[in-house]
Amino acid sequence: MKKKICILGSTGSIGKSTLEIISKNKNDFNVILLSGNKNFKLLISQAKKFKPKYIYSNNFYLIKKIKYFCNKNKIIIISDLNTLKKVKFDITIAAISGIAGLLPTLNIIKYSKKILIANKESIICGWKFINKELKKNNCSFVPIDSEHFSILNLIENKSINSIKNIFLTASGGPFFGKNINLKKVTPLQAIKHPNWKMGKKISIDSATLMNKILEVIEASLIFNLPINKFKIIIHPESLVHAIVQFKSGLSSMLYYKNDMKIPITNSLYKNFNNLPNKQDFDKKYFQKLSFYKPNFKKVPSLKILQSKEILNETGFTLINVVNEILVERFLKKKILFSDIVKELLNILYSKTVLNYLKNKKINKIDDVFSVCNFSRSLIK
């Protein structure tokens, strides 16, 4: 029987990769819901090919653009996932980027048997609410960011108490090992990731190493381990995605090509030993693997993981939102590349923020968005 699939963020890089896998395995999957925010032409193209029953978007402009097409093809447009009726997706891929993905992720869980999440912002800002919904609705969860997917596989059937350290690998971004004036870096240069094909925001985060800061926070929440259990190492080849060091003296690592279709495919299919479209290694992947300790002077974002006063539930949301806004400002050429982390650190260590973090607690989902609004108010 075909698995019923829902894709939140089908026009983004994860969504497109997922649909590419599904298009080669149409006998296994039936796409029931697609969603998009701005790229209405791509969304219509996807809908023509996969013929979903629903299209979800809360963007009035996009809905207006696709309304005629949907009416003609008997596709139901919804702007609120809570209006879904009598549907249960076998697998949902939650890949709406940024904090905008949090509420849709929370709302879709009750309609899903299994959810694959590729939105670190949702986990960082609302993990306790997501986890509560997962348990309440008996929905299984798989993180499909390469690092967290790798950790999950490496510690499967292992005791948490047996873990000494977990290493998250970072490519170092496009400027690692290069003598470059970061004040003169353009958005076009910064989004050119050396190994991965990703969206603009996460590519910028890779260049500042903020993606690893956020991934450490995310991993700490998902696997219920203290942040100091996680270490960041630079691995320019991007072939090893995580290393787990056990107290026994043994260490395990997961190695695969830098292609997001691998963790996505392995998460879509329960039987890991019989995957379609298996990707064999070619000669260029049998190469020397290199690992480096990150240089704290050259990578100031690493200071965040040493700041206990800001590493709390409220702080996680604030770090995420302020960084997201600063990246957007850089992409619009309103600040320099070198200002992203500089301004972020200045804001995090300001008296206003430190006092706020002492007093503000997140008890309900509305509190998350209250912190988001406060975070936005900090940037002029």
C-alpha positions as a printed NumPy array, in Angstrom:
array([[  0.   ,   0.   ,   0.   ],
       [  1.264,   3.455,  -0.882],
       [  2.323,   5.659,   2.014],
       [  0.386,   8.907,   2.365],
       [  2.831,  11.814,   2.344],
       [  2.556,  15.416,   3.539],
       [  5.34 ,  17.886,   2.737],
       [  5.424,  21.204,   4.586],
       [  7.841,  23.371,   2.646],
       [  7.75 ,  21.465,  -0.636],
       [  9.328,  24.332,  -2.606],
       [ 12.432,  24.497,  -0.389],
       [ 15.607,  22.442,  -0.783],
       [ 14.465,  19.6  ,   1.524],
       [ 11.024,  19.506,  -0.05 ],
       [ 12.454,  19.376,  -3.562],
       [ 14.871,  16.595,  -2.599],
       [ 12.011,  14.62 ,  -1.05 ],
       [  9.879,  14.965,  -4.173],
       [ 12.816,  13.916,  -6.313],
       [ 13.044,  10.677,  -4.302],
       [  9.287,  10.146,  -4.473],
       [  9.169,  10.779,  -8.241],
       [ 11.488,   7.8  ,  -8.758],
       [  9.406,   5.599,  -6.459],
       [  5.804,   6.466,  -7.317],
       [  4.588,   2.985,  -6.466],
       [  5.557,   3.535,  -2.831],
       [  4.158,   6.999,  -2.104],
       [  1.045,   9.083,  -2.585],
       [  1.541,  12.82 ,  -2.023],
       [ -1.559,  14.143,  -0.261],
       [ -0.443,  17.635,   0.784],
       [  2.087,  20.138,  -0.542],
       [  2.815,  23.604,   0.785],
       [  4.663,  26.746,  -0.2  ],
       [  5.003,  30.373,   0.731],
       [  6.335,  32.463,  -2.169],
       [  7.297,  30.32 ,  -5.156],
       [  3.82 ,  29.78 ,  -6.611],
       [  5.157,  28.747, -10.044],
       [  7.157,  25.869,  -8.567],
       [  4.25 ,  24.895,  -6.307],
       [  1.905,  24.693,  -9.308],
       [  4.501,  22.642, -11.201],
       [  4.768,  20.227,  -8.257],
       [  0.992,  19.99 ,  -7.973],
       [  0.652,  19.17 , -11.687],
       [  3.11 ,  16.321, -11.282],
       [  2.059,  14.859,  -7.937],
       [ -1.666,  15.75 ,  -7.889],
       [ -2.119,  16.363,  -4.138],
       [ -5.533,  16.568,  -2.516],
       [ -4.465,  19.638,  -0.498],
       [ -2.211,  22.651,  -0.851],
       [ -1.409,  24.516,   2.352],
       [ -0.247,  28.12 ,   2.546],
       [ -0.94 ,  31.069,   4.826],
       [  0.37 ,  33.516,   2.236],
       [ -2.625,  35.392,   0.807],
       [ -0.621,  36.476,  -2.262],
       [  0.318,  32.882,  -3.132],
       [ -3.226,  31.596,  -2.545],
       [ -4.554,  34.24 ,  -4.919],
       [ -2.032,  33.166,  -7.584],
       [ -2.878,  29.454,  -7.403],
       [ -6.634,  29.653,  -6.734],
       [ -7.719,  29.228, -10.362],
       [ -5.353,  26.296, -10.89 ],
       [ -6.559,  24.568,  -7.724],
       [-10.243,  25.029,  -8.544],
       [ -9.686,  23.659, -12.034],
       [ -7.823,  20.615, -10.71 ],
       [-10.083,  20.038,  -7.683],
       [ -7.286,  20.707,  -5.184],
       [ -8.393,  22.034,  -1.799],
       [ -6.498,  25.131,  -0.609],
       [ -6.157,  25.449,   3.158],
       [ -4.597,  28.272,   5.172],
       [ -5.038,  26.503,   8.516],
       [ -3.872,  22.922,   9.062],
       [ -6.452,  22.516,  11.808],
       [ -9.144,  22.475,   9.1  ],
       [ -7.912,  19.102,   7.82 ],
       [-10.511,  16.394,   8.355],
       [-10.341,  12.602,   8.48 ],
       [ -6.787,  12.39 ,   7.19 ],
       [ -3.794,  10.559,   8.651],
       [ -0.469,  10.903,   6.898],
       [  1.89 ,   7.969,   7.118],
       [  4.831,  10.36 ,   6.876],
       [  5.051,  14.146,   7.171],
       [  8.166,  16.062,   6.196],
       [  8.328,  19.325,   8.159],
       [ 10.726,  21.556,   6.251],
       [  9.313,  25.09 ,   6.43 ],
       [ 12.335,  27.262,   7.116],
       [ 12.741,  29.609,  10.068],
       [ 10.497,  30.223,  13.074],
       [  7.561,  30.268,  10.623],
       [  7.762,  26.464,  10.661],
       [  6.956,  26.061,  14.367],
       [  3.148,  26.314,  14.401],
       [  2.637,  24.254,  11.219],
       [  4.909,  21.562,  12.686],
       [  2.928,  21.509,  15.934],
       [ -0.418,  21.496,  14.113],
       [  0.433,  18.678,  11.685],
       [  1.577,  16.161,  14.312],
       [ -1.939,  15.031,  15.223],
       [ -2.512,  14.112,  11.58 ],
       [  0.755,  12.17 ,  11.25 ],
       [  1.974,   8.701,  12.157],
       [  5.595,   9.713,  11.632],
       [  7.199,  13.121,  11.206],
       [ 10.592,  13.928,   9.704],
       [ 11.755,  17.348,  10.865],
       [ 14.36 ,  19.381,   8.997],
       [ 13.547,  22.686,  10.665],
       [ 16.037,  23.318,  13.468],
       [ 14.362,  26.597,  14.412],
       [ 11.149,  24.782,  15.359],
       [ 13.04 ,  22.359,  17.579],
       [ 15.213,  25.048,  19.184],
       [ 12.283,  27.335,  19.956],
       [  9.552,  24.83 ,  20.705],
       [ 10.929,  21.361,  21.398],
       [  9.035,  20.81 ,  24.646],
       [  5.753,  21.599,  22.871],
       [  6.656,  19.392,  19.884],
       [  7.706,  16.544,  22.169],
       [  4.45 ,  16.827,  24.109],
       [  2.416,  16.595,  20.885],
       [  4.481,  13.632,  19.661],
       [  3.738,  11.685,  22.855],
       [  0.101,  12.762,  22.985],
       [ -0.568,  11.62 ,  19.405],
       [  1.734,   8.578,  19.374],
       [  3.648,  10.086,  16.45 ],
       [  7.215,   8.885,  15.869],
       [  9.931,  11.416,  15.094],
       [ 13.107,  11.362,  13.001],
       [ 15.439,  14.361,  12.648],
       [ 16.716,  14.519,   9.076],
       [ 19.435,  17.128,   9.361],
       [ 22.497,  15.029,   8.529],
       [ 24.16 ,  15.487,  11.938],
       [ 21.137,  14.593,  14.046],
       [ 20.11 ,  11.769,  11.758],
       [ 23.642,  10.401,  12.157],
       [ 23.64 ,  10.726,  15.947],
       [ 20.285,   8.954,  16.113],
       [ 21.683,   6.01 ,  14.159],
       [ 24.966,   5.915,  16.094],
       [ 23.35 ,   5.78 ,  19.547],
       [ 20.456,   3.498,  18.634],
       [ 20.167,   0.706,  21.241],
       [ 22.941,   2.357,  23.283],
       [ 22.6  ,   3.635,  26.835],
       [ 22.734,   7.427,  27.155],
       [ 24.976,   6.901,  30.181],
       [ 27.568,   5.177,  27.968],
       [ 28.2  ,   8.35 ,  25.925],
       [ 31.272,  10.435,  26.728],
       [ 31.152,  13.032,  23.931],
       [ 29.375,  13.644,  20.664],
       [ 31.189,  15.487,  17.879],
       [ 29.25 ,  17.448,  15.27 ],
       [ 31.246,  18.039,  12.12 ],
       [ 31.293,  21.352,  10.25 ],
       [ 32.637,  21.944,   6.762],
       [ 34.008,  25.304,   7.858],
       [ 32.01 ,  27.044,   5.15 ],
       [ 33.3  ,  28.732,   1.972],
       [ 35.998,  30.76 ,   3.736],
       [ 37.709,  28.078,   5.841],
       [ 41.485,  28.128,   5.374],
       [ 41.314,  31.184,   3.126],
       [ 42.869,  34.576,   3.706],
       [ 39.872,  36.771,   3.03 ],
       [ 38.637,  40.118,   4.297],
       [ 35.296,  39.191,   5.867],
       [ 34.181,  42.837,   5.805],
       [ 34.151,  42.668,   2.016],
       [ 32.312,  39.355,   1.675],
       [ 29.179,  39.578,  -0.494],
       [ 25.985,  37.546,  -0.025],
       [ 26.746,  35.733,  -3.288],
       [ 30.13 ,  34.61 ,  -1.939],
       [ 28.729,  33.608,   1.45 ],
       [ 25.957,  31.372,   0.096],
       [ 28.361,  29.312,  -2.038],
       [ 28.714,  26.349,   0.273],
       [ 31.643,  24.147,  -0.805],
       [ 29.863,  20.799,  -0.345],
       [ 26.113,  21.091,   0.156],
       [ 23.261,  22.5  ,  -1.903],
       [ 21.237,  24.436,   0.65 ],
       [ 19.045,  27.479,   1.077],
       [ 20.515,  30.952,   1.531],
       [ 19.929,  31.274,   5.266],
       [ 21.518,  27.983,   6.286],
       [ 24.403,  28.608,   3.881],
       [ 25.15 ,  31.916,   5.623],
       [ 24.91 ,  30.143,   8.988],
       [ 27.444,  27.622,   7.729],
       [ 29.84 ,  30.431,   6.815],
       [ 29.588,  31.965,  10.325],
       [ 29.407,  28.507,  11.976],
       [ 26.133,  29.576,  13.59 ],
       [ 24.543,  26.514,  12.054],
       [ 26.707,  24.364,  14.351],
       [ 25.83 ,  26.468,  17.404],
       [ 22.154,  25.962,  16.602],
       [ 22.699,  22.263,  15.853],
       [ 24.389,  21.697,  19.216],
       [ 21.4  ,  23.298,  20.955],
       [ 19.046,  21.221,  18.818],
       [ 20.921,  17.988,  19.557],
       [ 20.98 ,  18.742,  23.267],
       [ 17.184,  19.053,  23.244],
       [ 16.43 ,  16.064,  21.005],
       [ 18.728,  13.626,  22.791],
       [ 18.216,  15.09 ,  26.275],
       [ 21.932,  15.573,  26.886],
       [ 23.779,  18.575,  28.36 ],
       [ 25.323,  20.994,  25.881],
       [ 28.837,  20.323,  27.204],
       [ 28.553,  16.738,  25.902],
       [ 28.728,  18.134,  22.356],
       [ 31.865,  19.294,  20.555],
       [ 32.33 ,  20.958,  17.172],
       [ 35.113,  19.927,  14.81 ],
       [ 35.915,  21.155,  11.311],
       [ 35.747,  18.444,   8.654],
       [ 36.095,  20.091,   5.208],
       [ 35.144,  16.968,   3.231],
       [ 31.657,  16.77 ,   4.849],
       [ 31.632,  12.98 ,   4.614],
       [ 31.598,  12.138,   8.323],
       [ 28.511,  13.728,   9.852],
       [ 28.82 ,  12.824,  13.513],
       [ 31.189,  10.945,  15.82 ],
       [ 30.118,   9.421,  19.122],
       [ 32.803,   8.746,  21.71 ],
       [ 31.776,   6.142,  24.279],
       [ 33.085,   5.756,  27.821],
       [ 34.265,   2.261,  26.861],
       [ 37.039,   3.811,  24.756],
       [ 35.268,   2.978,  21.487],
       [ 34.126,   5.629,  19.023],
       [ 31.677,   5.346,  16.133],
       [ 31.174,   7.625,  13.154],
       [ 28.688,   7.758,  10.306],
       [ 30.097,   8.343,   6.814],
       [ 28.114,   9.034,   3.665],
       [ 28.094,  11.342,   0.671],
       [ 27.107,  14.936,   1.328],
       [ 23.658,  14.505,  -0.178],
       [ 20.512,  15.155,   1.872],
       [ 18.662,  12.553,  -0.162],
       [ 20.495,   9.868,   1.847],
       [ 19.059,  10.709,   5.294],
       [ 15.693,  11.542,   3.709],
       [ 15.499,   8.23 ,   1.844],
       [ 16.595,   6.251,   4.887],
       [ 13.896,   7.979,   6.91 ],
       [ 11.164,   7.445,   4.309],
       [ 11.911,   3.739,   4.111],
       [ 11.729,   1.584,   7.224],
       [ 13.82 ,  -1.196,   5.718],
       [ 17.305,   0.308,   5.629],
       [ 18.743,  -2.781,   3.889],
       [ 16.683,  -2.574,   0.743],
       [ 16.768,   1.02 ,  -0.439],
       [ 15.959,   2.067,  -3.996],
       [ 18.425,   4.398,  -5.7  ],
       [ 21.316,   3.324,  -3.519],
       [ 24.319,   5.551,  -4.109],
       [ 27.59 ,   3.673,  -4.479],
       [ 30.874,   5.318,  -3.602],
       [ 33.067,   6.449,  -6.439],
       [ 36.823,   6.946,  -6.314],
       [ 36.795,  10.56 ,  -5.199],
       [ 35.093,   9.549,  -1.933],
       [ 37.946,   7.243,  -0.96 ],
       [ 40.136,  10.063,   0.168],
       [ 41.945,  11.315,   3.227],
       [ 39.592,  12.563,   5.911],
       [ 40.763,  15.678,   7.741],
       [ 39.592,  17.067,  11.079],
       [ 40.536,  20.352,  12.764],
       [ 39.753,  22.042,  16.025],
       [ 37.917,  25.307,  15.368],
       [ 39.849,  28.487,  16.072],
       [ 37.967,  30.531,  18.676],
       [ 39.606,  33.754,  17.53 ],
       [ 38.511,  33.241,  13.933],
       [ 35.097,  31.824,  14.852],
       [ 33.603,  34.146,  17.515],
       [ 30.193,  32.436,  17.351],
       [ 31.682,  29.564,  19.393],
       [ 31.647,  31.835,  22.459],
       [ 27.892,  31.329,  22.662],
       [ 28.272,  27.703,  23.774],
       [ 30.388,  28.806,  26.745],
       [ 27.84 ,  31.338,  28.022],
       [ 25.712,  29.599,  30.645],
       [ 23.678,  32.732,  31.341],
       [ 22.184,  32.699,  27.832],
       [ 21.941,  28.924,  27.323],
       [ 18.41 ,  28.382,  28.557],
       [ 15.035,  27.839,  26.945],
       [ 14.369,  31.551,  26.497],
       [ 17.932,  32.177,  25.371],
       [ 17.711,  29.459,  22.709],
       [ 14.773,  31.219,  21.073],
       [ 16.44 ,  34.62 ,  21.35 ],
       [ 19.71 ,  33.364,  19.812],
       [ 17.815,  31.791,  16.945],
       [ 15.571,  34.747,  16.142],
       [ 18.238,  37.459,  16.427],
       [ 20.585,  35.453,  14.205],
       [ 17.802,  34.904,  11.658],
       [ 17.103,  38.646,  11.479],
       [ 20.776,  39.567,  11.168],
       [ 21.281,  37.039,   8.364],
       [ 18.303,  38.539,   6.544],
       [ 19.797,  42.02 ,   6.969],
       [ 23.097,  40.81 ,   5.511],
       [ 21.357,  39.22 ,   2.539],
       [ 19.68 ,  42.591,   1.928],
       [ 23.127,  44.229,   2.174],
       [ 22.151,  46.325,   5.184],
       [ 25.037,  45.023,   7.334],
       [ 28.442,  43.492,   6.63 ],
       [ 29.08 ,  39.744,   6.814],
       [ 31.461,  40.342,   9.73 ],
       [ 28.68 ,  42.215,  11.571],
       [ 26.353,  39.202,  11.806],
       [ 28.058,  37.481,  14.737],
       [ 29.519,  40.726,  16.122],
       [ 26.064,  42.277,  16.508],
       [ 24.585,  38.996,  17.743],
       [ 27.14 ,  38.757,  20.571],
       [ 26.695,  42.42 ,  21.48 ],
       [ 22.947,  41.9  ,  21.786],
       [ 23.23 ,  38.635,  23.759],
       [ 25.598,  40.139,  26.322],
       [ 23.702,  43.398,  26.735],
       [ 22.217,  44.157,  30.179],
       [ 18.758,  44.356,  28.631],
       [ 18.961,  40.794,  27.326],
       [ 20.666,  39.3  ,  30.386],
       [ 17.99 ,  40.781,  32.664],
       [ 15.262,  39.579,  30.319],
       [ 16.651,  36.033,  30.32 ],
       [ 16.637,  35.959,  34.109],
       [ 12.964,  36.857,  34.333],
       [ 11.293,  35.517,  31.187],
       [ 10.158,  31.883,  31.229],
       [  8.51 ,  29.935,  28.424],
       [  5.478,  28.106,  29.794],
       [  3.158,  28.12 ,  26.793],
       [  3.535,  28.432,  23.033],
       [  2.5  ,  32.104,  23.094],
       [  5.565,  32.792,  25.238],
       [  7.793,  31.648,  22.364],
       [  6.325,  34.298,  20.087],
       [  6.562,  36.854,  22.871],
       [ 10.319,  36.177,  22.985],
       [ 10.415,  36.429,  19.179],
       [  8.806,  39.87 ,  19.302],
       [ 11.194,  40.994,  22.03 ],
       [ 14.118,  39.719,  19.935],
       [ 12.97 ,  41.716,  16.909],
       [ 12.691,  44.862,  19.024],
       [ 16.417,  44.618,  19.828],
       [ 17.47 ,  45.264,  16.237],
       [ 17.08 ,  48.763,  14.928]])
